[in-house]
Structures are given as C-alpha cells and as structure tokens.
Amino acid sequence: MKRLLSVTIAVSVACGALASFGANVAGAAAPQRILTATEYNQMTTAEAAVKKVFGSKTINWSRAHAACTLIGNSTALLKSERVLCLNEDVVVKSLTVTTPQEQKCLAPVTNTTTTTTPTTTTSTTGTSTTGTTTTGTTTTGTTTTGTTTTPTQSTGAQALVCLTPVYKTMQAQAITAYASDLAVRKLSKQRGFTGVCLNTLAATTTQLRKENAFVAATKKLVADLVLFTKIESGAASSSLLSETQVGAVASAFTKAADTYLLASGPSKLSVCPHQ
C-alpha cells in the first residue's frame, strides 16, 4: 500500500488551503461590517507571510507556524483567524509530509517485488490481480514465483495495521480544523460581514462542504483500519472486512483529501470594508 497522498502536492494547492483565513470578530467593542485598522493590517501581513512560505520550493513548517501567529489575538476576529490558520497548517502538513512512522510502516510494501506467474491469480499481498501478473512478496528469504506462499500476515496488512495510529491522529486534526472553520464563519456573520467579504474572511459554503466530506472520509478510513486491526489480531471475523475493501476506502479518502486541498475561495482582504 503506497502513501495515500503524494508528498509533492502543488504549492498552489497548499496555499489555497491556508490563504483564506476564515476570520471573525464577535467582541462587543468591535465595529459591525468593517475591519479595524489593526485587524486589516495584521491579517494582510500574515496572509503575505503564509503565501511566501508556501511559495518556496521547500516548505519550512516552522515559518508557516510563525506566519499564522502574525495574525495576533487582540480581538475575537484575530484570535479565531489565528487558531484556524494554525489548525489548517497542521492538517496540510499531515497530508503532504511523510512522517518517520509512515516511512517505517510502508518500508515493507516499498520493497515488495512483482513476478509473473502463468498459473495463479492469487496475490500474496492481498491485492487483487488480473491476467497472468500477480504481486509477490519476499517471505522467509525466498521470493514467491510460480507457487503462492501465504504468510501469516501480508506486507499490505502489516502496513495498514501500522498506519492506524497515524490516521487516528489525522482524524482528530481534521475534526479540529473543520470546527475552527465553522466557528470562524459563524463569528464573521455575527459581525455583519456578507458576500465576497464574508467568503474571504471565512470558508465558503462549498469549501465547508468539501471539508466536511474530507472529515467523513477520514472517519470512515479510521473506522475500517481499527476493524481491520481487530481482524488481524483475531478479535473480529475476517468476513467483516477485507484488505481490498480497506484499499477502496483509502482511495476514497485520497480523493476527498485532494478535493479539500484544492478548494479555494476569494483571498483579497481588500474587498472588505476597513479602517
């Protein structure tokens, strides 16, 4: 099983996920339907810093974090924008950077070999095969060729079990970021912002729908990985879920994640009335 998302996602994709700061002010002292000079200046400065970070050939995640903190927290709007920026930063990093844990989990799969067998259509990694080609793995020092060898646990299954904690963490991150987006839009509307300005300060309804789909896909993947882990340990029946079915759910997750990252909205803060 390969990495669910390519590490080389286009810079513009990552920028799109972070550039719309989703902000709002609900403070009693904050003016309605207009940004204060402090809010406008600090969000503009932070937005430029974020774009600079993600415009680099190699993303420096410490600088990305620092760029988000430039938003400040002196008003409810700035505080909510800052929290959202930091939370989305975490999600984008999780989706675009392969962690040491993931590398460890995927190493056996990366070393999987492919052989041609004219008589079998059974894959020793659990991946379905067609025609005369099947995927084999090295077991007990011998690479399977014309005869199928069924190990106690396929390399694909091992990877799925190993990756479960990684995607549990990602699920929590996605849920937190989505909650931040919802909060920011609610605050922005309470502040009186509408139209293009509202969709610049906060995620659009289309972006929220795609983000919600990503969260749902993440939850489904984690639920299946947890069940698959139980099956592999003998705590649940193998009839409940197969490795191939988990692969299909993983593909759906990848598609939802791509859609989430590619979603974008208005990003010029100057469209909002400001002091």
N, C-alpha and C positions, 0 to 999 in steps of 0.2 A: 504494500500500500504506500503510495507516494504522498508527499506533502500536500495537504488539502488546498493550499493556496500558494501560488508562486511567490517567492521572495522578491522577485523583480517586478512587482506591480508598478505601473507607470507613476511617476512623481505627481502628475496632474490628478490622478485618482486619489492619492493620499491627501493632496491639497484640498480637493473637493470635499473630503470628509471632515476636514478641520476648519476650512476657511469661513464657513457660515457659522458665526459664533453663537447663535441661539441665545440671546440675552434678554434681560428684562429687569425692570425696576418696580418694586412693589412698596418701596418706602414711602411713608406719609409725606415727607418733605420733598420728594421728587416731583418735578413738574409733569403734567399729563401731555402726552403726544409730542414730546420734544426731549431730545437728549441734552443733558447738561454738558458744558464745555469739557469737564473732566471725563465724563463717560465717553464722549465722542473722541477726544484726543487719545485716551488710553486704549480704547478698543481699536482705533485706527493704527496706533503704534504696534499693538500686539498682533494685529492681522498681518501687517507688513513683515513682522519678525517671523511669524509662522510660515508665510509664503517663502521667505528667504531660506528657512531651514529645509522645507520640503522641495525647494528648487535646486538644492545641492545634489551632486551626483551620489553622495553617500549621506544618508540622514543621520544627524547627530541627535540622539534622543534626549540627551541632557539639555541641549539647546532648545529642543522642541518643548520640553517641560518649562524651561526658563521663559520661553516666548509666551506661554499661556499665563504665567504668573504676572506678566506685564499688564494684564487686564486690570489687576488690582481687585480690591474688595471693599472700597469705601462706600459703595451704595449697594442696594439689593440687586440691581441690574448687573453691576460689575462682578459682584460675588457669584451670581448664578452663571454668568458667562465664563468666568474663570473655572468654576467647578466643571462645567460642561466641556470646556476645551481640554482640561486635564483628563477627564474620563474618556473622551473620544481619542485622545492621544494614546491612552493605554490600549484601547481596542485596536486601533490601526497598527500599533506596534505588534500586538499579538498575532494579527493576521498577516503581517508582512515580514516578520523576523522569525527564523527557525531557532528555537531555543536549544541549549545543550541537551535538555531532556528529550526533546523531539528527535534530535540527531541520534541519540542513544537508542531510542525506540525504533527508529527507521533504519538503522545500520544493517540489521539482518536482511531486511527487504531490499535494500540497495545492492547487497551482494548476491541477490537471487540470480540464478542463471536460467537461460531459456534453451531447451533442447527440442529436437524434432523426433517424435515417435509415431511410426506409421500405424500403430495398432490401438493406442489408448486415447481416450478423450477425458481422462480424469486428471485434474490439476492437483499437485501435491501442496500448493499454496492456498487452495480453496478458491482460486479464481477460475471462473468458467472458461472453457476453451472451445474453439471451433475448428473444423477441418482436421488437420493432422498435427497441429502445433500445440504443445502443452507447456505450461510453466513448471519447471522443476526446481528443487532446492537441494542444497548440499546437506546430506544427513549422514551422521557418523563418519564423516570424512569421505563419503562416496557420493558423487553426483548422480542423481537418478537419470536414467536414459530410457531404454525400451521398456523397463518394468517400473510400475508405480510403487513408490515406497511411501507409506503413510506414517509420518512422525506422530509423536504424542500430541504435539501442538504445532501447527504450521507457523511459518515465519510471519505470515499475514495476521494470523490470530494473535500471536505474541505482540505484534506492533499495536493492534487495536487495544488490547488489554493495557499495555504500557502507556498508551496515549490518553487513556480515560481521565486521569487526574489533570492533564493539560487542558482538555476541553471542558472539564468541570470549572476550572478557573476562568476560561474564556466565557463560559456561560454567565458566570457572576459578573464579569466585566461588561458584557453586552447588556445585561439587565440594568446595571447601574447607569450606563451611558444613556440608554433609552429613557429611563426615569428622569435623568437630567434634562434631556431634550423636551420631554413633556412638561416639566416644571418651567423651563425657560419660555416655552410658547404660552403657557398659562399666565405667567407673570407679564409677558410682553402685551398680551391682550388686556390684562388688568390695567396696565399703564396707559392704554389707549392707542397703541400703535396698530395700524391696519395696512392692508395692501402690500405693496412691494417692500415697504419698510419693515413690516411685521415678518415677512418671509426672508428678510435679510438678517434681522436680529435673531430669529428663531428658525428651526427646521420647518419646511413647508409640509403640508398635509401629505403630499406624495412622498417626501423623504421619510416622514414618520411611518407611513405605511410600509415602505421598503425596509426600514429599520426594524419594525415590528415583525416582519416576515423573517428577517435575519435572526432575531431573538428566538422566534418559534422554531426555526431550523436548527439552531444551536441546542435548544432544549430537547428536540427530538433526537439529535445525534447523541447527546449525552445520555439520554434515557436508554437508547439502544446499546451504547457502549457499556453502560452499567449492567444491563441484562446480559449482554454477550460475555462480560467478565464472569458473571454468575454461572453461565452455561459452561464456560471453560474450566471453572473450578469444580463443576459437578453439582452446584447448588440449584441449578434450574435445568429443565429439559431442553435438549438441543432442537426439539421440534418447534420451539417458540421463536427462534431467530437463527438465521444463517449468516455466515461471513459475507456472502454475496449480497444479502439484504442490507447489511450494515454498510457495505460499499455503495449501494444505491442511495442510502440516506446521506452518506458522506458527500456524494456528488451533488445532492440537492442542497446541502449546506454550502458547498463551494459556490454554487450558482447564486444562492441568496447573499453570501458574503460579497461576491463580486458586485452584485446589484446594489448592495448597501454602500460599498465604497465608491461606486460610480455615480451615485445620486448626488445631485448638486442643485443649488438654488442661487438666487441673487446674492452677490457678495460685496457690492459697493455701498459702504455705510453712508456715503454722502447723500443717498436718496432719502435718508431720514432727516426730519427737521432737527436742527441742533443749535445750541447757543454759540 
